[in-house]
Amino acid sequence: EELRFRCSAKGSEKAVEKRNRYGDQMGISDLGAAAVLESAFHSQLQRLDLAWNHLGDGAMEVLKNSWPSVLSHICLDWNSIGVAGAEHLAAGLTTARLQRLDLRSNPLQDAGVIAICQAAFLCTTLCWLGLGETMLTDVGAGGALKSLHGHPSLAGLDLSENILTDASCEALAELIKLVPTLRVLLLRGYLFEPKRISDVGGQLLARAVGDTFGKVFELELDYQQVGCHTATALAQCRGSWLRLSLFNTDVSTMGAMS
């Protein structure tokens, strides 16, 4: 039911030692992934974890053509999946019964993220979509997020460490309002980007959460450039928060007190 073929820095002492010794040479790559995925086609595989394996667009084409019928969870974090791979994955996603898809740290770019979001809308069982550090910009965010409006089951969305500024916050606020099942939005900033989400966008997000009566929400704005105005706006919808994180932002004592 579950296949975990993850190459990472975590694990036993020997596994960590091997990772440190061989570094980025480790991983099964597209060739190995093809053998794994083709063998899984007729199986009852429900959970697939192929993070940190140098997978590219070719592996996603194989996955599209060998999609296990009962697959519910896919983790493809920290690979090399680009726009073409995202389009292959999207083609499989439209008819899938997937509940969770993680694509953190893949160079999907705007076009790839838009393709994934458009397909995700048609996957009515999807509850979690991880798109952190996928090179999404303000240019692509509007179209990508609009594609998710009205999704019947999406509960969590990770857009952290992307190149997003206040220009994306109106689209994010609309998403909060128009996806009734959404409860978790991760928007950690990318520390080395000189321009990130400021109080202008932070207040838009706070008001959007406040306008969704009865929704208990989890929001992460770590490393963004939000400050006291955002903190005050967040405090005004204090009954709405399950979890709120403002680590390493511009919130001062005044904002913290509010």
Stockholm file with secondary structure:
# STOCKHOLM 1.0

chainA/1-258         EELRFRCSAKGSEKAVEKRNRYGDQMGISDLGAAAVLESAFHSQLQRLDLAWNHLGDGAMEVLKNSWPSVLSHICLDWNSIGVAGAEHLAAGLTTARLQRLDLRSNPLQDAGVIAICQAAFLCTTLCWLGLGETMLTDVGAGGALKSLHGHPSLAGLDLSENILTDASCEALAELIKLVPTLRVLLLRGYLFEPKRISDVGGQLLARAVGDTFGKVFELELDYQQVGCHTATALAQCRGSWLRLSLFNTDVSTMGAMS
#=GR chainA/1-258 SS CEEECCCCSCSSHHHHHHHHHHGGGCSCHHHHHHHHHHHHTTSCCCEEECCSSCCCHHHHHHHHHTCCTTCCEEECCSSCCCHHHHHHHHHHHTTCCCSEEECCSCCCHHHHHHHHHHHHHHCTTCCEEECTTSCCBHHHHHHHHHTTTTCSSCCEEECTTSBCCGGGHHHHHHHHHHCTTCCEEECCCCTTCSSCCBHHHHHHHHHHHHHSTTCCEEEECTTSBCCHHHHHHHHTTGGGEEEEECTTSSCCHHHHHC
#=GC SS_cons         CEEECCCCSCSSHHHHHHHHHHGGGCSCHHHHHHHHHHHHTTSCCCEEECCSSCCCHHHHHHHHHTCCTTCCEEECCSSCCCHHHHHHHHHHHTTCCCSEEECCSCCCHHHHHHHHHHHHHHCTTCCEEECTTSCCBHHHHHHHHHTTTTCSSCCEEECTTSBCCGGGHHHHHHHHHHCTTCCEEECCCCTTCSSCCBHHHHHHHHHHHHHSTTCCEEEECTTSBCCHHHHHHHHTTGGGEEEEECTTSSCCHHHHHC
//
